[in-house]
Each structure stands twice: as structure tokens, then as C-alpha cells.
């Protein structure tokens, strides 16, 4: 399931100490959107929203923050002026797993790795992680470290954007949003979903988060359903008219005048089909 949140800024909630923050200008998008074409459709919805609500000539950058999944980075090919930024939560998760076996030395190792990242030195980052791998005894831990190296290498540009661009130092609330918008209803308790069901439930959750009234939404759906039925009835009527017009004139007359083929109706047949003599 995919979830996109467009927002403008992160501000203090106004309370003393400012421990909590809130997002401004929020707008949710999401659903199942399987496959590359449907995924592009999702990002096109986001692009259209940006066109409709912002002056794109004045818009400097659109930052796409996430864990580096292909469906997320694909948004950079759709959204104008967009840059991918790797979510620091996922970067930290990989680094924590890669250094967890170092015990008391873990914090020192992490500090060196982050220092190398901030210095934009990918070679040093790899060297430090390979050193961590050399000290690991379990094969599973070695695999986790190599996975960390692969993850950082694949998302290096997204890591550098966070360092180089002032706007990219903002946090990413993706995990919290997924938890509140999707998981709370769809996966926090054991339950089964069909693809259609989970897609519709996701879009319903998104509509409510976007401030849409459920009553208004139900009325809109009823109107759309009624409109669809009217269109289907009109199409059926048009097909029937076309079918009748495709019949020959004689067939039409036979259908409209019962008993036309009876022997005593020869005069009517002659009149209709213009047979016989004329004065």
C-alpha cells in the first residue's frame, strides 16, 4: 500500500518548549496502485495538485523524502523540480543494525560513519563498514553489514541532498503517517483484505484525513452511481435505436403493423411497397 503526504512546512505547535511540531498545508494521496503505470498515475495526481494549488514558477524545489523504494524514487521522473531525500530514520536503522555487535564501541563506530557521511566521503563509509564486518563472527551479521553498504551506496545521492540542501534537513514523518493513517485500521490487528477492499479503505482513510465529510462523500458516491446508471440506460437506448435503424424498411413495417402478411392485406402491402399499377 502506498501513501504520499504533501506538506509545506514543519512548525512549532505554539506551546512552551516546542516539543511537538505540526505540518502545514497537508494533502494525502495513496492506494494500491500496482505496477509502474499505475504508480505513475499516483504521482501524476500529486503533480496535478501542485499545479492547481501553487505557483510553480515560484516553486524552487519539491523534496521527495522516503526510504528509497523504487516506487518513491520514481516520483522524481514525474514531479517537476523534485529531488529525492533519503529518510534519516531508515539510514539510521541500517547503520544501527550494522554496528549492533560492537557493544560498547557501537556509538564510537556510528560517530565515525556519520562523520564520513557528512564529509561526503563514501569510500571512507565503506571502509568503516567493512571493518565492522571483519569484526563480526556471525554470518547473519556480516550479511546485515553488506546490506547496509549496498543501501547507502544505492541512496548516496539522496543522502547528499539532505546534507547539501537547506530544505532537506527537515524530518520525514512517513513512518508516523503510515501508522496513523493506514496501519491503525488495516494491519494493527490480524485481518485479511482483498486488493479492491484495501485500496478502497485506504482511499476512504485518506479522504477523511483530507477533511472530506463522510456524509458528503456518500452523497457524491450515490450521485456518481446514479449518473453511471443513467449513462448505461442511455447507451442501451442508443444501441436499440441503432439496431432498429439497421433493419430494412420492410422489416420495420412488418414489426409495426401486425398481420400485414395476411391474404386480405394485399392492398396495404401494395400501397406500402408501391407495387401494382398506377393511373
C-alpha positions in Angstrom: 0.0 0.0 0.0 1.3 3.4 -0.9 0.9 6.7 0.9 2.1 10.2 -0.1 1.8 13.3 2.0 2.3 16.7 0.5 3.1 19.4 3.0 4.6 22.9 3.0 6.5 23.2 6.3 7.1 22.0 9.8 6.3 24.5 12.5 6.1 24.5 16.3 2.8 23.7 17.8 2.9 27.0 19.7 3.2 25.6 23.2 6.1 26.4 25.5 9.2 24.3 24.9 8.0 23.4 21.4 8.5 19.7 21.9 5.7 18.9 19.4 5.6 20.1 15.8 2.9 20.0 13.1 2.8 20.0 9.4 1.2 22.8 7.4 -0.6 22.6 4.1 -1.2 18.8 4.3 -2.7 16.7 1.5 -2.8 12.9 1.4 -2.7 10.7 -1.7 -2.5 6.9 -1.8 -3.9 3.5 -2.6 -2.8 0.2 -4.1 -1.6 1.5 -7.5 0.2 -1.7 -8.6 2.7 -1.7 -11.5 4.7 1.1 -13.0 1.9 2.6 -15.0 -0.5 2.9 -12.0 2.4 4.2 -9.9 2.9 6.9 -12.4 -0.8 7.7 -12.2 -0.5 8.2 -8.5 2.4 10.7 -8.9 0.5 12.5 -11.7 -2.3 13.1 -9.2 0.3 14.7 -6.9 1.7 16.8 -9.8 -1.8 18.0 -10.7 -2.5 19.0 -7.1 0.8 21.0 -7.1 -0.2 22.7 -10.4 -3.7 23.6 -9.0 -2.5 25.0 -5.6 0.9 26.5 -6.1 2.6 28.9 -8.5 5.1 26.5 -10.0 7.2 29.4 -11.4 8.0 30.5 -7.9 8.4 26.9 -6.6 12.1 26.2 -6.1 12.3 22.6 -5.0 10.0 19.6 -4.3 11.7 17.2 -1.9 10.5 13.6 -2.0 11.5 12.0 1.3 11.3 8.3 1.9 13.2 5.0 2.3 14.4 4.8 -1.3 11.9 2.3 -2.5 11.6 2.3 -6.4 8.0 3.5 -6.3 9.1 6.5 -4.3 12.2 7.5 -6.3 10.1 7.1 -9.5 8.3 10.3 -8.4 11.4 12.3 -9.4 10.6 11.4 -13.0 7.1 12.9 -12.7 7.3 15.8 -10.3 9.0 18.9 -11.7 11.9 20.4 -9.7 11.9 17.3 -7.5 14.8 15.8 -5.5 14.8 12.5 -3.6 15.9 12.7 0.0 16.7 9.6 2.0 14.8 9.4 5.2 17.3 9.6 8.1 15.2 7.1 10.1 15.9 4.3 7.6 19.5 5.3 7.2 19.9 5.2 11.0 18.2 1.8 11.1 20.6 0.2 8.7 23.6 1.8 10.5 22.4 0.6 13.9 21.9 -3.0 12.7 25.4 -2.9 11.1 27.1 -1.8 14.3 25.0 -3.5 17.0 27.6 -6.3 17.5 30.2 -3.8 18.6 28.5 -3.4 22.0 30.3 -0.6 24.0 32.1 0.5 20.8 28.9 0.9 18.8 28.5 4.7 19.5 32.1 5.4 18.5 31.7 3.5 15.3 28.4 5.2 14.4 30.0 8.6 15.1 32.8 7.8 12.6 30.4 6.6 10.0 28.2 9.7 10.3 31.3 11.9 10.2 32.3 10.3 6.9 28.8 10.8 5.5 28.8 14.5 6.5 32.2 14.8 4.8 30.7 13.3 1.6 33.3 10.5 1.7 31.6 7.3 0.5 34.9 5.5 0.3 35.5 6.1 4.0 32.0 5.0 4.8 32.5 1.7 3.0 35.9 1.2 4.7 34.5 1.7 8.2 31.6 -0.7 7.5 33.9 -3.3 6.0 36.0 -3.0 9.2 32.8 -3.7 11.2 32.2 -6.7 9.0 35.7 -8.1 9.7 35.0 -8.0 13.4 31.6 -9.8 13.1 31.6 -13.5 13.8 28.0 -14.4 12.7 27.3 -14.8 9.0 24.0 -13.1 9.5 25.6 -10.0 10.9 28.1 -9.9 8.0 25.1 -10.0 5.6 23.4 -7.1 7.5 26.6 -5.0 7.2 26.9 -5.8 3.5 23.2 -4.9 3.1 23.9 -1.6 4.8 26.8 -0.8 2.4 24.5 -1.6 -0.5 21.7 0.6 0.9 24.0 3.6 1.4 25.6 3.2 -2.0 22.3 3.0 -3.8 20.9 6.0 -2.0 24.0 8.1 -1.8 22.6 11.0 -3.9 19.6 11.1 -1.6 21.9 11.3 1.4 23.9 14.1 -0.1 20.8 16.2 -0.9 20.0 16.1 2.8 23.4 17.5 3.6 23.7 20.0 0.7 20.2 21.5 0.6 19.0 23.6 3.4 15.4 22.5 2.9 16.3 18.8 3.0 17.3 18.9 6.7 13.6 18.6 7.5 12.5 15.4 9.2 10.4 12.8 7.4 7.1 11.8 9.1 6.4 8.9 6.8 6.5 6.1 9.5 4.2 8.0 11.8 1.8 8.9 9.0 1.6 5.3 7.8 0.9 4.2 11.4 -1.9 6.7 12.0 -3.5 6.7 8.5 -3.1 3.1 7.3 -1.8 0.6 10.0 -4.3 1.7 12.7 -7.1 0.4 10.6 -5.6 -2.1 8.1 -2.9 -4.0 9.9 -2.6 -3.3 13.6 -4.8 -6.3 14.3 -4.8 -9.6 12.3 -7.2 -9.3 9.4 -7.5 -10.2 5.7 -8.0 -7.8 2.8 -8.8 -8.2 -0.9 -6.9 -5.9 -3.2 -10.0 -4.0 -4.0 -11.1 -3.8 -0.4 -7.7 -2.5 1.0 -7.5 0.1 -1.9 -10.9 1.5 -1.2 -10.3 1.5 2.6 -7.0 3.4 2.1 -8.7 6.0 -0.1 -11.5 6.3 2.4 -9.0 6.9 5.2 -7.2 9.4 3.0 -10.4 11.3 2.2 -11.2 11.7 5.9 -7.7 12.9 6.7 -8.0 15.4 3.9 -11.1 16.8 5.7 -13.8 15.3 3.5 -17.1 14.7 5.2 -18.2 11.1 5.1 -21.8 12.2 4.5 -20.7 14.4 1.6 -18.6 11.5 0.3 -21.5 9.1 0.4 -23.8 11.6 -1.3 -21.2 12.1 -4.0 -20.8 8.3 -4.5 -24.6 7.9 -4.8 -24.8 10.7 -7.4 -22.0 9.1 -9.3 -23.7 5.7 -9.1 -27.0 7.2 -10.3 -25.2 9.0 -13.1 -23.5 5.8 -14.2 -26.8 4.0 -14.3 -28.3 6.8 -16.4 -25.4 6.6 -18.8 -25.8 2.9 -19.1 -29.6 3.2 -19.8 -28.9 5.9 -22.4 -26.3 3.7 -24.1 -28.7 0.8 -24.1 -31.4 3.0 -25.7 -28.9 4.2 -28.4 -27.9 0.7 -29.2 -31.6 -0.3 -29.6 -32.3 2.6 -31.9 -29.3 1.8 -34.0 -30.4 -1.8 -34.1 -33.8 -0.8 -35.4 -32.3 1.5 -38.0 -30.2 -1.3 -39.2 -33.3 -3.3 -40.2 -34.7 -2.9 -43.7 -37.8 -0.7 -44.2 -39.8 -3.8 -44.9 -38.8 -5.4 -41.6 -39.6 -2.3 -39.7 -43.1 -2.1 -41.2 -43.8 -5.8 -40.5 -42.9 -5.2 -36.9 -45.1 -2.1 -36.7 -48.2 -3.5 -38.5 -49.2 -6.9 -37.1 -51.0 -9.2 -39.7 -49.5 -7.4 -42.7 -48.8 -10.8 -44.3 -52.4 -11.9 -44.2 -54.1 -12.6 -47.5 -56.7 -9.9 -47.1 -54.0 -7.2 -46.5 -52.6 -7.3 -50.1 -53.9 -3.8 -50.8 -51.9 -2.4 -47.8 -48.8 -4.3 -48.9 -49.2 -2.8 -52.4 -49.7 0.7 -51.0 -46.6 0.4 -48.7 -44.3 -1.3 -51.2 -45.7 0.7 -54.2 -46.5 -2.4 -56.2 -49.2 -2.7 -58.8 -50.3 -0.3 -61.5 -50.7 3.4 -61.2 -53.2 5.5 -63.1 
